[in-house]
Amino acid sequence: MESASPESNKGKNVDGLSSLLEFPCAYPLRVMGAAGSEFQARAIEIVRRHVPDIDGSEIETRPSREGRYVSYTFRFTATSRGQLDRLYTELNECELVKAIL
């Protein structure tokens, strides 16, 4: 079996699938959880750990109709697939996060 050269792997992720994103790129990330200051603080803390230069103007807040849940949309410039992978991993590990889009 012939091994792939580095040239043939350009633009592919670890699984060998082509990435749909070219970095850096504008990236919207929506995180949902129960309404309340604890979820808000934790979500913002996690995102800021991976995107230190994000500011309040790049965060959109939307409460659910009944007000029990809230979603935050973070708009930032993603610099690499690794950055996004680490961000999604940490958000998935947070017990206060109900969904990530």
OpenMM code with the backbone's topology and positions (N, CA, C; nanometers):
from openmm import Vec3, app, unit

residues = "MET GLU SER ALA SER PRO GLU SER ASN LYS GLY LYS ASN VAL ASP GLY LEU SER SER LEU LEU GLU PHE PRO CYS ALA TYR PRO LEU ARG VAL MET GLY ALA ALA GLY SER GLU PHE GLN ALA ARG ALA ILE GLU ILE VAL ARG ARG HIS VAL PRO ASP ILE ASP GLY SER GLU ILE GLU THR ARG PRO SER ARG GLU GLY ARG TYR VAL SER TYR THR PHE ARG PHE THR ALA THR SER ARG GLY GLN LEU ASP ARG LEU TYR THR GLU LEU ASN GLU CYS GLU LEU VAL LYS ALA ILE LEU".split()
positions = [
    Vec3(0.0843, -0.1172, 0.0000),
    Vec3(0.0000, 0.0000, 0.0000),
    Vec3(0.0887, 0.1233, 0.0000),
    Vec3(0.0549, 0.2178, -0.0841),
    Vec3(0.1330, 0.3392, -0.0979),
    Vec3(0.0951, 0.4374, 0.0120),
    Vec3(0.1942, 0.4985, 0.0779),
    Vec3(0.1629, 0.5960, 0.1819),
    Vec3(0.1395, 0.7328, 0.1192),
    Vec3(0.0531, 0.8086, 0.1829),
    Vec3(0.0192, 0.9410, 0.1312),
    Vec3(0.1312, 1.0385, 0.1614),
    Vec3(0.1599, 1.1229, 0.0672),
    Vec3(0.2621, 1.2249, 0.0880),
    Vec3(0.1990, 1.3436, 0.1578),
    Vec3(0.2800, 1.4287, 0.2230),
    Vec3(0.2250, 1.5476, 0.2871),
    Vec3(0.1481, 1.6350, 0.1886),
    Vec3(0.1910, 1.6398, 0.0626),
    Vec3(0.1227, 1.7210, -0.0377),
    Vec3(-0.0204, 1.6724, -0.0612),
    Vec3(-0.0426, 1.5416, -0.0564),
    Vec3(-0.1762, 1.4889, -0.0834),
    Vec3(-0.2705, 1.5065, 0.0353),
    Vec3(-0.2164, 1.5429, 0.1526),
    Vec3(-0.2982, 1.5615, 0.2717),
    Vec3(-0.3322, 1.7069, 0.2991),
    Vec3(-0.2936, 1.7989, 0.2116),
    Vec3(-0.3234, 1.9394, 0.2341),
    Vec3(-0.4744, 1.9607, 0.2372),
    Vec3(-0.5206, 2.0417, 0.3356),
    Vec3(-0.6618, 2.0745, 0.3449),
    Vec3(-0.7469, 1.9638, 0.4029),
    Vec3(-0.6848, 1.8611, 0.4602),
    Vec3(-0.7615, 1.7503, 0.5179),
    Vec3(-0.7399, 1.7459, 0.6682),
    Vec3(-0.8435, 1.7006, 0.7396),
    Vec3(-0.8296, 1.6880, 0.8833),
    Vec3(-0.7709, 1.5512, 0.9174),
    Vec3(-0.7663, 1.5197, 1.0446),
    Vec3(-0.7045, 1.3961, 1.0907),
    Vec3(-0.7689, 1.2728, 1.0283),
    Vec3(-0.8989, 1.2744, 1.0068),
    Vec3(-0.9698, 1.1600, 0.9501),
    Vec3(-0.9511, 1.1483, 0.7990),
    Vec3(-0.8814, 1.2432, 0.7378),
    Vec3(-0.8624, 1.2391, 0.5943),
    Vec3(-0.9765, 1.3001, 0.5163),
    Vec3(-1.0742, 1.3573, 0.5859),
    Vec3(-1.1873, 1.4212, 0.5200),
    Vec3(-1.1534, 1.5672, 0.4944),
    Vec3(-1.1966, 1.6191, 0.3834),
    Vec3(-1.1708, 1.7589, 0.3530),
    Vec3(-1.2450, 1.8481, 0.4519),
    Vec3(-1.1784, 1.9503, 0.4979),
    Vec3(-1.2408, 2.0466, 0.5879),
    Vec3(-1.3185, 2.1484, 0.5064),
    Vec3(-1.4356, 2.1844, 0.5546),
    Vec3(-1.5177, 2.2834, 0.4870),
    Vec3(-1.4761, 2.4250, 0.5244),
    Vec3(-1.3929, 2.4376, 0.6258),
    Vec3(-1.3503, 2.5686, 0.6736),
    Vec3(-1.2070, 2.5970, 0.6315),
    Vec3(-1.1825, 2.7221, 0.5976),
    Vec3(-1.0465, 2.7679, 0.5735),
    Vec3(-1.0153, 2.8707, 0.6809),
    Vec3(-0.9056, 2.8512, 0.7511),
    Vec3(-0.8713, 2.9366, 0.8653),
    Vec3(-0.7708, 3.0420, 0.8250),
    Vec3(-0.7804, 3.1596, 0.8878),
    Vec3(-0.8836, 3.2039, 0.9823),
    Vec3(-1.0153, 3.2304, 0.9116),
    Vec3(-1.1259, 3.2215, 0.9881),
    Vec3(-1.2583, 3.2455, 0.9305),
    Vec3(-1.3539, 3.2971, 1.0372),
    Vec3(-1.4552, 3.3715, 0.9919),
    Vec3(-1.5607, 3.4172, 1.0827),
    Vec3(-1.6394, 3.2944, 1.1252),
    Vec3(-1.6707, 3.2852, 1.2551),
    Vec3(-1.7358, 3.1657, 1.3059),
    Vec3(-1.8421, 3.2026, 1.4092),
    Vec3(-1.9672, 3.1628, 1.3881),
    Vec3(-2.0709, 3.1823, 1.4892),
    Vec3(-2.0885, 3.0537, 1.5698),
    Vec3(-2.0943, 3.0656, 1.7000),
    Vec3(-2.1110, 2.9501, 1.7878),
    Vec3(-2.2275, 2.9787, 1.8808),
    Vec3(-2.3297, 2.8927, 1.8811),
    Vec3(-2.4448, 2.9100, 1.9700),
    Vec3(-2.4381, 2.8060, 2.0810),
    Vec3(-2.4529, 2.8547, 2.2041),
    Vec3(-2.4488, 2.7693, 2.3227),
    Vec3(-2.5782, 2.7922, 2.3999),
    Vec3(-2.6463, 2.6827, 2.4372),
    Vec3(-2.7741, 2.6936, 2.5075),
    Vec3(-2.7695, 2.6257, 2.6434),
    Vec3(-2.8433, 2.6857, 2.7377),
    Vec3(-2.8521, 2.6292, 2.8716),
    Vec3(-2.9644, 2.6944, 2.9485),
    Vec3(-2.9800, 2.6541, 3.0743),
    Vec3(-3.0838, 2.7110, 3.1600),
    Vec3(-3.0526, 2.8571, 3.1869),
    Vec3(-3.1567, 2.9393, 3.1866),
    Vec3(-3.1389, 3.0818, 3.2140),
    Vec3(-3.0835, 3.0994, 3.3548),
    Vec3(-2.9934, 3.1920, 3.3696),
    Vec3(-2.9356, 3.2199, 3.5009),
    Vec3(-2.7918, 3.2627, 3.4895),
    Vec3(-2.7470, 3.3324, 3.5905),
    Vec3(-2.6131, 3.3904, 3.5863),
    Vec3(-2.5033, 3.2846, 3.5901),
    Vec3(-2.5279, 3.1685, 3.6513),
    Vec3(-2.4244, 3.0655, 3.6584),
    Vec3(-2.3915, 3.0121, 3.5184),
    Vec3(-2.4945, 2.9806, 3.4384),
    Vec3(-2.4709, 2.9335, 3.3014),
    Vec3(-2.4027, 3.0414, 3.2187),
    Vec3(-2.4518, 3.1643, 3.2287),
    Vec3(-2.3936, 3.2739, 3.1514),
    Vec3(-2.2450, 3.2899, 3.1841),
    Vec3(-2.2130, 3.2950, 3.3112),
    Vec3(-2.0738, 3.3135, 3.3524),
    Vec3(-1.9856, 3.1995, 3.3036),
    Vec3(-2.0339, 3.0767, 3.3159),
    Vec3(-1.9525, 2.9607, 3.2762),
    Vec3(-1.9329, 2.9558, 3.1255),
    Vec3(-2.0386, 2.9810, 3.0482),
    Vec3(-2.0273, 2.9782, 2.9022),
    Vec3(-1.9286, 3.0838, 2.8537),
    Vec3(-1.9410, 3.2043, 2.9064),
    Vec3(-1.8504, 3.3121, 2.8656),
    Vec3(-1.7072, 3.2817, 2.9084),
    Vec3(-1.6903, 3.2280, 3.0264),
    Vec3(-1.5568, 3.1918, 3.0756),
    Vec3(-1.4905, 3.0893, 2.9834),
    Vec3(-1.5649, 2.9873, 2.9427),
    Vec3(-1.5093, 2.8835, 2.8553),
    Vec3(-1.4728, 2.9416, 2.7194),
    Vec3(-1.5627, 3.0183, 2.6607),
    Vec3(-1.5346, 3.0755, 2.5286),
    Vec3(-1.4140, 3.1690, 2.5366),
    Vec3(-1.4063, 3.2515, 2.6398),
    Vec3(-1.2933, 3.3451, 2.6529),
    Vec3(-1.1605, 3.2730, 2.6723),
    Vec3(-1.1640, 3.1546, 2.7290),
    Vec3(-1.0404, 3.0782, 2.7462),
    Vec3(-0.9827, 3.0397, 2.6099),
    Vec3(-1.0704, 3.0177, 2.5119),
    Vec3(-1.0268, 2.9755, 2.3788),
    Vec3(-1.0239, 3.0897, 2.2778),
    Vec3(-1.0988, 3.1967, 2.3074),
    Vec3(-1.1047, 3.3153, 2.2200),
    Vec3(-1.0859, 3.4372, 2.3107),
    Vec3(-0.9628, 3.4633, 2.3538),
    Vec3(-0.9394, 3.5675, 2.4542),
    Vec3(-0.9782, 3.7089, 2.4119),
    Vec3(-0.9805, 3.7371, 2.2832),
    Vec3(-1.0082, 3.8736, 2.2390),
    Vec3(-1.1556, 3.9006, 2.2085),
    Vec3(-1.2452, 3.8072, 2.2402),
    Vec3(-1.3885, 3.8298, 2.2161),
    Vec3(-1.4394, 3.9350, 2.3147),
    Vec3(-1.5257, 4.0245, 2.2673),
    Vec3(-1.5817, 4.1244, 2.3580),
    Vec3(-1.7342, 4.1156, 2.3582),
    Vec3(-1.7962, 4.1924, 2.4460),
    Vec3(-1.9406, 4.1865, 2.4650),
    Vec3(-2.0226, 4.2153, 2.3407),
    Vec3(-1.9698, 4.2956, 2.2495),
    Vec3(-2.0458, 4.3278, 2.1282),
    Vec3(-2.0555, 4.2085, 2.0336),
    Vec3(-1.9748, 4.1058, 2.0575),
    Vec3(-1.9747, 3.9861, 1.9729),
    Vec3(-2.0543, 3.8715, 2.0345),
    Vec3(-2.1298, 3.9032, 2.1387),
    Vec3(-2.2114, 3.8030, 2.2071),
    Vec3(-2.3575, 3.8462, 2.2008),
    Vec3(-2.4393, 3.7616, 2.1405),
    Vec3(-2.5833, 3.7893, 2.1289),
    Vec3(-2.6585, 3.6969, 2.2241),
    Vec3(-2.7541, 3.7524, 2.2977),
    Vec3(-2.8316, 3.6765, 2.3948),
    Vec3(-2.9757, 3.6644, 2.3472),
    Vec3(-3.0305, 3.5417, 2.3559),
    Vec3(-3.1715, 3.5190, 2.3201),
    Vec3(-3.2355, 3.4279, 2.4239),
    Vec3(-3.3353, 3.4802, 2.4957),
    Vec3(-3.4082, 3.3946, 2.5899),
    Vec3(-3.5120, 3.3110, 2.5157),
    Vec3(-3.5488, 3.1968, 2.5730),
    Vec3(-3.6560, 3.1153, 2.5159),
    Vec3(-3.7897, 3.1851, 2.5414),
    Vec3(-3.8935, 3.1384, 2.4757),
    Vec3(-4.0258, 3.2013, 2.4913),
    Vec3(-4.0716, 3.2072, 2.6361),
    Vec3(-4.0510, 3.0992, 2.7066),
    Vec3(-4.0961, 3.0932, 2.8459),
    Vec3(-3.9918, 3.1441, 2.9442),
    Vec3(-3.8731, 3.1770, 2.8943),
    Vec3(-3.7695, 3.2337, 2.9794),
    Vec3(-3.6915, 3.1351, 3.0637),
    Vec3(-3.7137, 3.0063, 3.0423),
    Vec3(-3.6416, 2.9060, 3.1222),
    Vec3(-3.5020, 2.8783, 3.0676),
    Vec3(-3.4836, 2.9016, 2.9384),
    Vec3(-3.3547, 2.8754, 2.8745),
    Vec3(-3.3058, 3.0009, 2.8042),
    Vec3(-3.1778, 3.0016, 2.7746),
    Vec3(-3.1182, 3.1142, 2.7037),
    Vec3(-3.0115, 3.0598, 2.6088),
    Vec3(-2.9937, 3.1291, 2.4978),
    Vec3(-2.8839, 3.0917, 2.4077),
    Vec3(-2.7934, 3.2126, 2.3906),
    Vec3(-2.6660, 3.1839, 2.3799),
    Vec3(-2.5655, 3.2867, 2.3536),
    Vec3(-2.5018, 3.2525, 2.2207),
    Vec3(-2.4980, 3.3493, 2.1304),
    Vec3(-2.4277, 3.3317, 2.0042),
    Vec3(-2.3007, 3.4145, 2.0117),
    Vec3(-2.1888, 3.3462, 2.0020),
    Vec3(-2.0577, 3.4096, 2.0048),
    Vec3(-2.0086, 3.4180, 1.8609),
    Vec3(-1.9746, 3.5370, 1.8151),
    Vec3(-1.9221, 3.5561, 1.6795),
    Vec3(-1.7760, 3.5965, 1.6927),
    Vec3(-1.6875, 3.5147, 1.6351),
    Vec3(-1.5446, 3.5402, 1.6490),
    Vec3(-1.4700, 3.4883, 1.5273),
    Vec3(-1.3429, 3.5185, 1.5212),
    Vec3(-1.2580, 3.4671, 1.4146),
    Vec3(-1.1894, 3.3415, 1.4658),
    Vec3(-1.2247, 3.2287, 1.4070),
    Vec3(-1.1618, 3.1016, 1.4429),
    Vec3(-1.0265, 3.0947, 1.3724),
    Vec3(-0.9242, 3.0557, 1.4461),
    Vec3(-0.7897, 3.0536, 1.3902),
    Vec3(-0.7431, 2.9156, 1.3447),
    Vec3(-0.8063, 2.8097, 1.3972),
    Vec3(-0.7647, 2.6747, 1.3581),
    Vec3(-0.8708, 2.5724, 1.3961),
    Vec3(-0.8617, 2.4562, 1.3337),
    Vec3(-0.9504, 2.3448, 1.3672),
    Vec3(-0.9264, 2.3004, 1.5108),
    Vec3(-0.8016, 2.3025, 1.5534),
    Vec3(-0.7671, 2.2652, 1.6903),
    Vec3(-0.8338, 2.3550, 1.7923),
    Vec3(-0.8372, 2.4850, 1.7654),
    Vec3(-0.9031, 2.5791, 1.8544),
    Vec3(-1.0506, 2.5424, 1.8703),
    Vec3(-1.1179, 2.5167, 1.7581),
    Vec3(-1.2599, 2.4801, 1.7636),
    Vec3(-1.2803, 2.3465, 1.8331),
    Vec3(-1.1955, 2.2494, 1.8058),
    Vec3(-1.2074, 2.1187, 1.8709),
    Vec3(-1.1962, 2.1311, 2.0226),
    Vec3(-1.0977, 2.2084, 2.0697),
    Vec3(-1.0796, 2.2261, 2.2145),
    Vec3(-1.1977, 2.3002, 2.2763),
    Vec3(-1.2493, 2.4011, 2.2060),
    Vec3(-1.3638, 2.4779, 2.2545),
    Vec3(-1.4870, 2.3897, 2.2665),
    Vec3(-1.5181, 2.3137, 2.1611),
    Vec3(-1.6346, 2.2239, 2.1651),
    Vec3(-1.6190, 2.1170, 2.2732),
    Vec3(-1.4991, 2.0636, 2.2899),
    Vec3(-1.4753, 1.9617, 2.3922),
    Vec3(-1.5047, 2.0169, 2.5309),
    Vec3(-1.4517, 2.1351, 2.5600),
    Vec3(-1.4738, 2.1916, 2.6932),
    Vec3(-1.6204, 2.2279, 2.7159),
    Vec3(-1.6867, 2.2821, 2.6149),
    Vec3(-1.8286, 2.3137, 2.6295),
    Vec3(-1.9116, 2.1865, 2.6504),
    Vec3(-1.8778, 2.0790, 2.5792),
    Vec3(-1.9494, 1.9517, 2.5958),
    Vec3(-1.9310, 1.8931, 2.7355),
    Vec3(-1.8179, 1.9213, 2.7982),
    Vec3(-1.7898, 1.8689, 2.9317),
    Vec3(-1.8607, 1.9489, 3.0415),
    Vec3(-1.9095, 2.0672, 3.0090),
    Vec3(-1.9758, 2.1532, 3.1084),
    Vec3(-2.1189, 2.1043, 3.1314),
    Vec3(-2.1519, 2.0738, 3.2554),
    Vec3(-2.2844, 2.0203, 3.2893),
    Vec3(-2.3953, 2.1226, 3.2722),
    Vec3(-2.3643, 2.2504, 3.2630),
    Vec3(-2.4655, 2.3553, 3.2479),
    Vec3(-2.5051, 2.3777, 3.1025),
    Vec3(-2.4240, 2.3289, 3.0097),
    Vec3(-2.4513, 2.3468, 2.8668),
    Vec3(-2.5463, 2.2367, 2.8222),
    Vec3(-2.6597, 2.2767, 2.7620),
    Vec3(-2.7586, 2.1803, 2.7152),
    Vec3(-2.7425, 2.1475, 2.5660),
    Vec3(-2.6958, 2.2435, 2.4858),
    Vec3(-2.6788, 2.2217, 2.3428),
    Vec3(-2.5758, 2.3193, 2.2872),
    Vec3(-2.5089, 2.2752, 2.1807),
    Vec3(-2.4105, 2.3580, 2.1111),
    Vec3(-2.4386, 2.3449, 1.9616),
    Vec3(-2.4499, 2.4580, 1.8956),
    Vec3(-2.4723, 2.4583, 1.7498),
    Vec3(-2.3634, 2.5400, 1.6833),
] * unit.nanometer
topology = app.Topology()
chain = topology.addChain("A")
for resn in residues:
    res = topology.addResidue(resn, chain)
    for name in ("N", "CA", "C"):
        topology.addAtom(name, app.Element.getBySymbol(name[0]), res)
